[in-house]
Amino acid sequence: MNKARNARRPVYLSLLCTLLFAVYPVLAYYAHNAEQLANRQLMFPLLVVAMIAAVAYSIAFLLSGNHLKAAAGSCIFLFFFWFFDAVAGFLPPGQTTAEAALAVVMLGIGLILFFAMKRIKKTQNLLSLIYILLIPIALLVGFNLAVSINAEHKKTTTAGLTRTVTVIPEG
């Protein structure tokens, strides 16, 4: 029983790592803008990024045949997916061909990293890589969740304080 649980642990860790990599930017954006956004506006973007992560993980798993390699590959893809706009911001405005070339270069770098990582044979090395990725992203997601929960609490308590009650006198 314990061996079966230990055999499934890399699968769970890889899925968790991929999911946290996907939801972190959405949670970070919400945490920094929680005063202007309602918490129900968070559900659709989280669903979309979870689906993107599932597709990236599935494709990486089909290419590698290993859950740990699929997690690392999908994290590489998600990293480039989230930071493409930041990197493209250094290009002059209106340069669509430069943006297309940048996308091709970033995709090429991601594929090189993925296939270089695919050559790693030791499962322990891959598991260590997943732990290295998982610990900081889990801390970042937890921090942003705490900030979001605190902001939601402040919104509900201040909303309760600003309510006005009109009392109609009898008679």
RAHUJO-V50020 format. One line per field, one symbol per residue. psi: psi as a letter, one per 20 degrees, with the letter a starting at -180 (. if undefined). Layout:
psi->???
//
This chain:
psi->ghhhghhighgghgggggghhgighghggghikhhiqqhiihgghhgghhhghgggggghhhhhjphghhggghhgghghghjghghiiiqqqjmhhhhghgggghgggghggghhhhiphphhghhhgghhhhghhgggggghgggggghhghghhhhhhjpppppoqq.
//
